[in-house]
Amino acid sequence: MTFDSPEGTSEFAACLGELMAPGDVVLLSGPVGAGKSHFARSLIQTHLKRSGCFVEDVPSPTFTLVQTYHSGETEIWHADLYRLTHTDEVEELGLMDAFDTAICLVEWPDRLGDLAPSNALSLTLEPEDVDVFPERRVMTLTWQDPKWTTILEAALRKAHA
């Protein structure tokens, strides 16, 4: 899937965010500057708005490692694991429990190693050709859990409506 602008990426993230529930995990991969935090920010803000919650600023958790948000009964965890060096550090953050009870968005999921949940949606964002199309992003989605097929089909219908 290709998005020509940050707005296109935001629109898809918003549509996906409206359909996510506790226990849903999205693993966000891609190089620095690919739009992982932008995607997460759009998804979180949409989920907060849909729940009637205050829509707050959503900073990148690069330095805090994890930011949490309360969306009604649902907790949203946004993690950036870039600075971690060992999987033991992941366990110290409490992410393993959050994978079962919250909506989790994890940047730099390669740091999870074998701890990555098998039911997660893996989403990779990559610039296409920054010299020709500086804002275009190519998104690749992979999953094993069949629930993501239903969620993604609904999100795409909503995005193209």
C-alpha positions in Angstrom: 0.0 0.0 0.0 1.4 3.4 -0.9 0.5 6.8 0.7 1.4 10.0 -1.2 1.3 12.2 1.8 1.4 12.2 5.6 -2.3 12.9 5.5 -2.9 9.7 3.7 -1.0 7.8 6.2 -2.9 9.5 9.0 -6.2 8.7 7.4 -5.4 4.9 7.3 -4.1 5.0 10.9 -7.3 6.8 12.1 -9.5 4.1 10.4 -7.4 1.3 11.9 -7.5 3.0 15.4 -11.3 3.1 15.4 -11.4 -0.7 15.0 -8.7 -1.7 17.6 -9.5 -3.2 21.0 -7.5 -4.3 24.1 -5.1 -7.1 23.2 -4.4 -5.7 19.7 -0.7 -5.1 19.1 0.8 -3.2 16.1 4.6 -3.6 15.6 5.9 -0.5 13.7 9.1 -0.9 11.7 11.0 1.3 9.3 14.0 3.6 9.2 14.3 6.8 11.2 12.0 9.4 9.7 9.7 6.9 8.0 6.6 8.0 9.8 6.2 5.4 12.6 5.5 8.0 15.3 3.3 10.0 12.9 1.2 6.8 12.3 1.0 6.0 16.0 0.0 9.6 16.9 -2.8 9.6 14.4 -4.1 6.2 15.6 -4.0 7.2 19.3 -5.6 10.6 18.8 -8.4 9.1 16.8 -9.0 6.4 19.4 -9.1 9.0 22.1 -11.5 11.2 20.2 -13.8 8.3 19.4 -14.0 7.4 23.1 -15.0 11.0 24.0 -11.7 11.5 25.8 -9.5 14.7 25.8 -7.3 14.5 22.6 -3.9 15.3 23.9 -0.6 15.8 22.3 1.1 12.5 21.5 4.9 12.9 21.6 7.3 10.3 20.4 8.3 8.1 23.4 11.9 8.0 22.2 13.2 9.2 25.6 10.5 8.0 27.9 10.4 4.6 26.2 6.6 4.2 26.9 3.7 6.7 26.9 0.3 5.5 28.1 -3.1 7.0 27.3 -6.5 6.2 28.8 -9.3 5.9 26.2 -12.4 5.2 28.3 -12.0 1.7 29.5 -9.1 1.0 27.2 -5.5 1.8 27.9 -3.2 2.5 24.9 0.6 1.9 25.2 2.9 3.6 22.7 6.5 2.2 23.1 9.7 3.2 21.3 12.3 0.5 21.9 15.1 2.1 19.9 17.4 2.7 22.9 17.0 -0.8 24.4 19.9 -3.2 24.1 18.5 -6.4 25.7 15.1 -8.1 25.9 15.3 -8.1 29.7 14.7 -4.4 29.4 11.4 -5.0 27.6 10.1 -7.1 30.5 11.0 -4.3 33.0 8.8 -1.9 31.0 5.7 -4.1 31.7 5.0 -4.5 28.0 4.3 -8.3 28.3 1.3 -7.6 30.5 0.1 -4.7 28.3 0.1 -7.0 25.2 -2.8 -8.8 26.8 -4.7 -5.9 28.3 -4.1 -2.8 26.2 -3.8 -1.6 22.7 -0.1 -1.5 22.0 1.9 0.3 19.4 5.6 -0.7 19.4 8.2 1.1 17.4 11.5 -0.8 16.8 9.9 -4.2 17.5 13.1 -6.0 16.5 14.2 -5.2 20.1 11.5 -7.6 21.4 13.3 -10.6 20.0 11.3 -13.7 20.8 9.0 -11.7 23.0 7.0 -10.3 20.1 3.4 -11.5 20.3 2.5 -13.9 17.5 -1.0 -12.3 17.2 0.5 -8.9 16.4 0.1 -6.9 13.1 3.5 -6.0 11.7 3.5 -2.8 9.8 6.6 -1.5 8.0 6.8 2.1 6.6 9.5 3.0 4.1 10.2 6.1 2.0 9.7 5.2 -1.7 12.2 7.6 -3.4 12.9 10.6 -1.3 14.5 12.6 -4.1 11.4 12.3 -6.3 8.6 11.7 -3.8 9.8 13.1 -0.4 6.5 12.4 1.4 5.5 9.1 -0.2 5.5 6.1 2.0 5.1 2.4 1.2 3.4 0.4 3.9 3.8 -3.4 4.1 1.4 -5.3 6.5 1.9 -8.9 7.7 0.0 -10.9 10.2 -0.7 -14.5 11.3 -3.9 -13.9 13.4 -6.9 -14.1 11.1 -8.7 -11.3 13.1 -6.4 -8.8 11.3 -7.8 -9.7 7.9 -11.3 -8.6 9.1 -9.9 -5.5 10.8 -7.8 -4.4 7.9 -10.6 -5.0 5.3 -12.9 -2.8 7.4 -10.2 -0.1 7.8 -9.5 0.0 4.1 -13.2 0.2 3.3 -13.5 3.1 5.8 -10.4 4.9 4.4 -11.8 4.6 0.8 -15.4 5.6 1.7 
